[in-house]
Amino acid sequence: MEEHATPEQPKLYKVKVETEVKKAELFFTPDGKLLREEEQAK
């Protein structure tokens, strides 16, 4: 887990998830709300 900041969100947490066929980055607010998900095929 990494801590990030954007102009819209002063504090975000990024979690990287990787499986056999794809990888994803999930961005959460400090209160645990999923803000954005970015997926890529391997």
C-alpha positions as CSV (number, residue, x, y, z in Angstrom):
1,M,0.0,0.0,0.0
2,E,1.3,3.4,-0.9
3,E,0.1,6.9,0.2
4,H,-0.8,9.4,-2.6
5,A,-2.3,12.8,-3.0
6,T,-4.1,14.6,-5.8
7,P,-5.5,18.1,-6.1
8,E,-9.0,16.6,-5.6
9,Q,-8.0,14.2,-2.8
10,P,-5.3,15.4,-0.4
11,K,-4.8,11.8,0.9
12,L,-5.3,8.5,-1.0
13,Y,-4.1,5.0,-0.6
14,K,-3.1,2.9,-3.6
15,V,-3.1,-0.9,-3.4
16,K,-1.6,-3.0,-6.1
17,V,-3.2,-6.4,-6.9
18,E,-1.8,-8.9,-9.3
19,T,-3.2,-12.2,-10.6
20,E,-2.1,-14.6,-13.4
21,V,-4.0,-12.7,-16.1
22,K,-4.2,-9.1,-15.0
23,K,-2.9,-6.5,-12.5
24,A,-4.9,-3.7,-10.9
25,E,-4.3,-0.6,-8.9
26,L,-7.1,0.3,-6.4
27,F,-7.3,3.8,-5.0
28,F,-9.0,4.3,-1.6
29,T,-9.9,7.4,0.5
30,P,-8.8,7.4,4.1
31,D,-12.3,6.3,5.2
32,G,-12.0,3.1,3.1
33,K,-14.2,4.2,0.1
34,L,-13.0,2.8,-3.3
35,L,-12.4,5.8,-5.4
36,R,-10.9,4.4,-8.6
37,E,-9.7,1.1,-10.1
38,E,-7.2,0.8,-12.9
39,E,-6.8,-2.6,-14.6
40,Q,-4.3,-3.9,-17.1
41,A,-3.9,-7.2,-18.8
42,K,-0.5,-8.9,-18.3
